[in-house]
Amino acid sequence: MMKNKIGILIESDFYENEIFYYQFRFKEAGYEVHFLSRLWGNEGITFSGHEFRAPFYCNESFEALDDEALNDYAAIIVPAGMVSDRLRYTEDVTKLPPACVFLQKVFARKDIVKGVICHGLWLFSPVAELVKGRKMTVHNNLLGDAKNYGVEYVDADVVVDGDLVSARTGGHCYLLASEILKTLASK
């Protein structure tokens, strides 16, 4: 069965150039692109971009994706900007944020390629074990975070470590997309 979906997490303060690039690049490669967020019981939410305050409507929740629904996903991307910081919120500090619980499900699946770019690494703060010992690149501002999480930092614009692809900044989204597509093609 061909996995035909690529999921991208979304929230306010996303980096518009990156998100808009993914919308078209993955579709061009034959994938359905799905933007996923926490909808807080709403039918959908309009988020605002970081640079230009561009609106972006999302009506799909990662909280609604069970293991069966994940079977259709070839890749999940944690994007740049402040998306990760916003998604790591939890109303009950004794519980993991729902986005981190979702990452645990995704990282348990070797059949799903994971993409992490720029400040996307922030979402791993409560679940650092998911990236501990993995080769990754990160934004220069997050080098301390990466070391604290146990990441094996590689000084490059894009790094592939099996089913994990990372890129340094949102401006490197084309490299991340290219490597994700190469990784998917090799499966």
Backbone bond lengths (Angstrom), bond angles and torsions (degrees), N, CA, C in turn:
res aa  C-N    CA-C-N  psi(-1)  N-CA   C-N-CA  omega(-1)  CA-C   N-CA-C  phi
1 M - - - 1.436 - - 1.526 109.68 -
2 M 1.333 116.07 127.51 1.468 119.46 178.86 1.522 109.77 -80.66
3 K 1.319 114.62 128.40 1.459 120.53 174.14 1.519 106.24 -80.63
4 N 1.334 117.29 121.34 1.457 118.95 -171.52 1.529 114.36 -115.88
5 K 1.333 117.66 11.87 1.465 119.82 -177.75 1.522 111.50 -119.15
6 I 1.327 115.02 144.39 1.456 121.82 170.71 1.524 106.14 -123.24
7 G 1.320 115.53 124.86 1.458 121.39 -179.68 1.512 110.71 -101.82
8 I 1.324 115.33 138.41 1.461 121.46 178.89 1.526 107.57 -129.29
9 L 1.322 116.05 124.32 1.462 119.63 178.39 1.532 108.99 -70.14
10 I 1.333 115.89 146.39 1.472 120.55 -176.65 1.532 109.06 -143.26
11 E 1.307 115.06 147.82 1.464 124.68 174.53 1.519 105.91 -163.84
12 S 1.313 117.14 178.87 1.463 119.56 178.45 1.521 111.49 -67.88
13 D 1.313 114.86 159.65 1.461 123.92 -176.55 1.526 112.07 66.82
14 F 1.340 116.01 32.28 1.463 120.89 173.82 1.531 108.58 -75.82
15 Y 1.323 116.12 157.71 1.460 121.95 178.13 1.527 106.96 -87.54
16 E 1.330 116.00 106.97 1.464 122.08 -170.93 1.519 113.76 -55.16
17 N 1.330 117.76 -46.75 1.468 119.70 -176.64 1.529 111.28 -58.20
18 E 1.304 116.75 -39.35 1.463 121.10 179.42 1.532 111.01 -66.34
19 I 1.320 116.01 -51.23 1.467 120.41 -176.03 1.529 110.91 -63.23
20 F 1.317 117.21 -43.76 1.464 120.70 -179.67 1.532 110.86 -66.06
21 Y 1.325 116.86 -34.96 1.466 120.89 176.93 1.540 110.10 -62.45
22 Y 1.329 116.54 -47.95 1.468 119.94 -179.31 1.527 111.76 -60.40
23 Q 1.325 116.74 -38.88 1.472 120.76 -178.97 1.526 110.98 -51.10
24 F 1.310 115.86 -41.75 1.459 120.26 -174.92 1.522 113.53 -96.45
25 R 1.335 118.72 -37.03 1.462 120.93 -175.08 1.532 111.53 -64.83
26 F 1.315 117.72 -44.88 1.460 119.48 -178.39 1.526 111.01 -73.81
27 K 1.310 117.07 -33.94 1.463 120.05 175.92 1.534 109.54 -63.75
28 E 1.317 116.10 -42.11 1.464 121.38 177.65 1.532 111.02 -58.87
29 A 1.330 116.28 -32.71 1.463 121.19 -179.97 1.532 112.60 -84.08
30 G 1.339 117.45 1.38 1.453 120.91 174.98 1.523 115.51 97.46
31 Y 1.320 117.61 11.77 1.455 120.85 -179.31 1.529 111.08 -103.39
32 E 1.325 115.42 148.97 1.469 121.05 168.72 1.518 106.29 -80.31
33 V 1.310 116.53 132.98 1.455 120.86 179.59 1.530 108.78 -103.99
34 H 1.333 115.68 125.49 1.461 121.74 -178.84 1.517 109.20 -122.94
35 F 1.321 115.69 124.33 1.456 121.08 176.61 1.517 107.86 -95.84
36 L 1.330 115.49 127.47 1.460 122.55 -170.98 1.520 110.38 -121.55
37 S 1.316 116.15 138.96 1.452 120.40 178.31 1.517 109.78 -150.32
38 R 1.291 115.08 -176.56 1.462 122.00 170.79 1.520 106.29 -94.43
39 L 1.308 117.13 120.07 1.460 120.66 -173.06 1.527 114.10 -97.14
40 W 1.311 118.63 -4.73 1.461 122.20 173.93 1.521 112.54 55.31
41 G 1.326 117.61 35.71 1.455 121.48 179.00 1.517 114.48 81.74
42 N 1.311 117.39 0.77 1.464 121.69 177.79 1.521 110.25 -86.54
43 E 1.318 115.78 157.27 1.468 121.18 175.22 1.525 110.31 -69.59
44 G 1.306 116.14 -30.15 1.453 122.83 178.32 1.518 109.16 -171.63
45 I 1.328 115.76 164.68 1.470 121.85 178.93 1.517 107.89 -137.16
46 T 1.330 116.25 139.94 1.462 121.11 172.32 1.524 107.66 -96.94
47 F 1.331 115.60 116.75 1.456 122.24 178.95 1.527 109.02 -95.38
48 S 1.335 116.32 161.24 1.466 121.65 178.88 1.520 109.73 -114.88
49 G 1.328 115.36 139.10 1.448 121.16 178.18 1.518 112.15 -72.00
50 H 1.320 115.84 166.24 1.460 122.55 -175.85 1.527 112.96 -83.09
51 E 1.303 116.91 -45.99 1.462 120.85 -173.96 1.524 112.91 -81.30
52 F 1.325 116.61 -47.42 1.466 121.58 -171.21 1.528 113.34 -115.94
53 R 1.363 115.85 3.35 1.467 121.78 -177.36 1.531 111.97 58.47
54 A 1.338 116.38 26.87 1.463 121.63 179.89 1.529 109.68 -62.95
55 P 1.333 117.38 136.00 1.464 119.60 178.60 1.531 111.10 -79.06
56 F 1.336 115.54 147.08 1.460 120.87 177.82 1.517 107.67 -144.41
57 Y 1.325 115.92 117.79 1.462 121.17 -177.29 1.523 110.14 -91.11
58 C 1.324 115.55 132.00 1.467 121.99 177.75 1.524 108.40 -126.72
59 N 1.338 116.10 132.12 1.458 120.15 177.20 1.527 112.29 -129.92
60 E 1.344 116.48 23.12 1.460 120.84 177.82 1.524 109.27 -124.36
61 S 1.322 115.75 134.74 1.456 121.05 -177.99 1.526 111.37 -109.66
62 F 1.330 116.15 134.26 1.463 119.26 173.59 1.527 110.11 -68.64
63 E 1.323 117.23 -22.57 1.464 120.31 179.65 1.531 111.66 -66.91
64 A 1.328 116.83 -22.19 1.467 121.59 -178.86 1.534 112.67 -87.36
65 L 1.327 117.61 -4.78 1.470 120.64 -176.68 1.530 110.67 -89.15
66 D 1.322 115.61 111.09 1.459 119.22 174.31 1.539 108.47 -91.73
67 D 1.314 116.32 -178.15 1.465 120.74 -177.54 1.520 112.31 -58.69
68 E 1.323 116.87 -38.74 1.469 120.24 179.70 1.535 110.75 -64.57
69 A 1.316 117.25 -44.10 1.468 120.99 179.14 1.527 110.82 -64.97
70 L 1.331 116.92 -34.19 1.468 120.37 178.76 1.525 112.00 -66.28
71 N 1.332 117.52 -20.51 1.461 120.52 179.16 1.527 112.80 -58.62
72 D 1.329 117.77 -24.95 1.467 121.18 -179.38 1.520 113.49 -84.93
73 Y 1.328 117.71 -7.61 1.466 121.38 -175.67 1.515 111.38 -93.35
74 A 1.325 114.35 125.66 1.462 121.00 175.73 1.520 110.88 -85.33
75 A 1.333 116.20 -32.26 1.464 120.88 -176.67 1.529 110.11 -151.79
76 I 1.321 114.67 152.72 1.461 123.50 173.13 1.529 106.36 -130.44
77 I 1.335 115.93 132.54 1.466 121.00 -177.62 1.523 110.40 -118.56
78 V 1.332 115.00 132.94 1.461 122.27 170.42 1.529 105.57 -100.54
79 P 1.340 117.81 109.52 1.463 120.78 -170.86 1.528 114.82 -82.75
80 A 1.305 114.32 -178.16 1.467 123.98 -179.93 1.528 110.71 -78.95
81 G 1.312 115.58 -166.86 1.456 121.56 178.83 1.515 110.89 73.49
82 M 1.306 115.92 -157.62 1.463 122.16 -176.91 1.533 112.52 -94.59
83 V 1.328 116.86 10.43 1.459 122.00 -178.72 1.530 111.04 -52.79
84 S 1.321 116.72 -49.35 1.466 120.66 -176.79 1.514 112.45 -64.57
85 D 1.327 116.41 -40.31 1.450 118.87 179.73 1.520 110.49 -61.77
86 R 1.318 117.04 -41.57 1.461 120.97 179.66 1.531 111.35 -69.52
87 L 1.332 117.49 -37.33 1.457 120.64 -177.33 1.530 113.64 -76.96
88 R 1.309 117.95 -13.38 1.466 117.91 -179.98 1.526 112.58 -89.10
89 Y 1.321 115.73 10.89 1.469 120.10 175.77 1.528 110.12 -73.17
90 T 1.322 115.50 140.07 1.458 121.74 172.30 1.520 108.23 -137.82
91 E 1.340 115.95 135.79 1.451 118.48 179.55 1.531 111.86 -75.33
92 D 1.308 118.09 -21.83 1.453 122.98 178.22 1.527 108.12 -115.07
93 V 1.322 116.86 105.90 1.468 120.59 -174.06 1.530 113.28 -67.59
94 T 1.332 117.46 -7.68 1.465 119.83 176.22 1.532 111.39 -87.78
95 K 1.343 115.90 -3.62 1.468 120.88 -179.63 1.524 110.52 -122.39
96 L 1.321 114.62 151.47 1.467 119.66 176.58 1.529 110.21 -66.48
97 P 1.331 117.13 147.08 1.467 119.65 172.57 1.534 109.19 -59.64
98 P 1.347 117.72 142.80 1.466 120.37 179.50 1.534 113.42 -53.38
99 A 1.319 118.15 -35.07 1.474 119.98 179.12 1.525 110.97 -65.71
100 C 1.321 117.48 -33.40 1.468 120.84 178.01 1.524 111.15 -73.07
101 V 1.323 117.02 -35.91 1.470 120.98 174.15 1.532 108.77 -62.22
102 F 1.341 116.35 -41.16 1.467 120.47 176.83 1.526 110.36 -61.46
103 L 1.339 117.69 -44.05 1.471 120.24 178.24 1.524 111.55 -60.58
104 Q 1.308 117.62 -38.18 1.469 120.16 177.24 1.528 110.68 -58.76
105 K 1.337 116.31 -42.96 1.474 119.80 178.40 1.524 110.82 -64.45
106 V 1.322 116.62 -43.01 1.467 121.17 -177.95 1.524 110.60 -66.67
107 F 1.319 117.88 -45.06 1.463 121.28 -177.03 1.532 112.23 -70.98
108 A 1.314 117.08 -19.08 1.469 120.20 175.72 1.522 111.10 -74.98
109 R 1.328 116.77 -11.00 1.473 122.05 -175.88 1.534 110.07 -106.94
110 K 1.313 116.77 108.66 1.471 120.82 178.32 1.528 111.76 -71.64
111 D 1.345 117.05 -15.68 1.466 120.67 -179.42 1.528 112.71 -81.64
112 I 1.323 117.59 -4.07 1.469 121.63 178.09 1.522 108.40 -110.72
113 V 1.327 116.40 125.67 1.462 121.22 175.80 1.524 107.50 -77.57
114 K 1.329 115.76 136.05 1.457 121.33 179.66 1.519 109.12 -108.74
115 G 1.314 116.28 135.20 1.459 121.87 175.92 1.516 109.44 -119.65
116 V 1.333 116.42 131.89 1.467 121.85 177.43 1.521 106.82 -133.81
117 I 1.329 115.83 127.65 1.453 119.80 -176.39 1.524 110.39 -132.20
118 C 1.317 115.51 138.63 1.456 123.15 170.98 1.532 110.88 54.73
119 H 1.322 117.10 -125.70 1.466 121.72 -177.32 1.534 113.00 -75.65
120 G 1.318 117.55 4.13 1.457 121.17 174.02 1.518 111.89 -56.80
121 L 1.330 116.57 -26.34 1.459 120.87 -179.49 1.527 111.64 -59.38
122 W 1.335 118.05 -26.37 1.464 120.55 -179.23 1.520 112.74 -55.79
123 L 1.312 117.70 -32.56 1.464 120.54 -177.31 1.538 111.76 -64.66
124 F 1.325 116.85 -17.27 1.460 121.21 -177.67 1.528 112.85 -88.48
125 S 1.306 117.80 -3.04 1.468 120.73 -178.75 1.531 112.36 -51.55
126 P 1.341 119.66 -48.71 1.468 119.68 179.43 1.535 114.25 -77.44
127 V 1.336 117.01 -11.89 1.478 121.04 -177.53 1.535 109.45 -133.48
128 A 1.326 115.07 49.22 1.468 121.05 -176.20 1.521 112.95 -58.56
129 E 1.330 116.98 -25.44 1.465 120.21 -179.95 1.532 112.21 -59.10
130 L 1.326 117.01 -21.88 1.471 120.31 -179.28 1.529 112.22 -68.98
131 V 1.336 116.98 -28.07 1.470 120.27 -178.28 1.520 112.53 -114.20
132 K 1.322 117.52 -2.44 1.463 120.90 179.11 1.523 110.26 -59.48
133 G 1.334 115.81 128.16 1.462 121.14 178.96 1.520 114.37 81.41
134 R 1.331 117.79 -2.26 1.472 121.15 -179.95 1.522 110.02 -88.95
135 K 1.331 115.70 144.74 1.468 121.34 175.12 1.526 108.01 -78.66
136 M 1.336 115.82 126.52 1.463 120.87 -179.58 1.521 110.23 -149.82
137 T 1.321 114.71 158.09 1.450 120.63 165.21 1.513 106.39 -110.10
138 V 1.314 115.92 155.93 1.462 121.07 179.88 1.525 108.94 -144.16
139 H 1.311 115.64 164.75 1.460 121.20 172.26 1.533 107.79 -58.32
140 N 1.312 116.57 144.56 1.466 120.05 -178.35 1.528 112.05 -55.15
141 N 1.327 117.84 -33.02 1.466 121.76 179.58 1.526 112.66 -67.45
142 L 1.325 117.46 -16.49 1.463 120.74 -175.84 1.528 113.36 -108.14
143 L 1.312 116.93 12.94 1.459 119.60 -178.72 1.530 110.96 -60.00
144 G 1.334 117.49 -42.31 1.466 120.62 177.73 1.517 112.09 -62.64
145 D 1.349 116.13 -41.02 1.465 120.03 177.25 1.526 110.06 -60.40
146 A 1.329 115.74 -47.23 1.462 120.67 -178.09 1.530 110.79 -58.41
147 K 1.309 116.47 -45.19 1.470 119.92 179.45 1.520 110.91 -63.93
148 N 1.344 116.65 -40.85 1.467 120.19 178.57 1.522 112.18 -65.50
149 Y 1.326 117.51 -29.00 1.465 121.90 178.44 1.528 112.06 -81.69
150 G 1.331 117.36 -8.50 1.458 120.86 -178.72 1.520 113.81 85.01
151 V 1.339 116.74 17.64 1.468 121.75 177.99 1.524 109.43 -70.33
152 E 1.314 117.01 142.10 1.462 121.71 172.09 1.536 106.44 -89.30
153 Y 1.319 116.34 94.82 1.464 123.03 -174.07 1.527 111.53 -67.50
154 V 1.334 115.43 133.79 1.457 122.46 174.93 1.532 106.70 -121.24
155 D 1.324 116.50 126.35 1.469 121.90 -178.38 1.534 109.39 -82.40
156 A 1.338 114.98 83.97 1.469 121.98 -179.27 1.521 107.63 -152.29
157 D 1.316 116.81 163.53 1.465 120.17 -179.95 1.519 112.60 -76.77
158 V 1.327 117.25 -27.34 1.467 122.02 176.83 1.525 108.12 -146.86
159 V 1.329 116.23 142.04 1.466 121.76 -178.78 1.524 108.21 -136.08
160 V 1.332 115.68 135.19 1.460 121.36 175.18 1.525 107.68 -113.68
161 D 1.331 115.96 125.42 1.458 122.38 176.16 1.524 106.87 -129.15
162 G 1.328 115.90 83.52 1.466 121.05 -178.33 1.518 111.26 64.84
163 D 1.336 116.45 -114.96 1.463 121.25 -177.53 1.536 112.48 -90.90
164 L 1.330 117.50 10.81 1.463 122.86 -179.46 1.526 109.77 -118.87
165 V 1.332 115.07 122.65 1.465 121.27 177.74 1.523 106.85 -118.91
166 S 1.333 116.23 129.73 1.463 119.89 179.15 1.523 110.00 -128.56
167 A 1.321 115.43 151.39 1.464 121.20 177.74 1.525 109.04 -136.25
168 R 1.317 115.13 151.17 1.460 122.31 -170.92 1.528 114.14 -66.89
169 T 1.338 118.45 -52.14 1.468 121.55 -175.74 1.524 110.21 -134.68
170 G 1.331 115.43 164.68 1.460 120.26 176.57 1.517 111.85 -57.39
171 G 1.307 116.78 -29.69 1.462 121.36 176.70 1.515 113.49 -66.68
172 H 1.310 116.93 -12.76 1.464 122.28 177.07 1.529 112.06 -98.77
173 C 1.336 116.94 19.52 1.468 120.78 -178.27 1.529 112.09 -60.37
174 Y 1.318 117.27 -32.01 1.471 120.10 178.50 1.525 110.87 -65.78
175 L 1.339 116.96 -35.15 1.465 120.21 176.69 1.521 110.87 -70.07
176 L 1.335 116.26 -42.55 1.465 120.14 177.82 1.522 109.92 -59.92
177 A 1.326 117.04 -49.27 1.470 120.93 -179.05 1.524 110.86 -60.14
178 S 1.314 116.38 -43.84 1.467 120.67 -179.34 1.528 111.30 -60.95
179 E 1.320 116.91 -45.26 1.470 120.24 -178.98 1.524 111.77 -70.58
180 I 1.328 117.38 -34.99 1.465 119.40 175.59 1.520 109.87 -63.13
181 L 1.321 116.99 -44.78 1.474 120.17 179.56 1.527 111.24 -64.89
182 K 1.327 118.49 -38.11 1.468 121.13 176.54 1.535 110.38 -64.18
183 T 1.321 116.00 -42.63 1.469 120.52 179.98 1.521 110.16 -63.56
184 L 1.322 116.48 -42.04 1.471 120.31 178.43 1.523 111.06 -65.30
185 A 1.313 117.57 -39.42 1.471 121.75 -179.08 1.533 110.98 -66.57
186 S 1.321 116.95 -28.20 1.468 119.88 -178.04 1.530 112.79 -81.50
187 K 1.341 117.24 -7.56 1.477 120.57 -178.51 1.510 110.55 -81.53
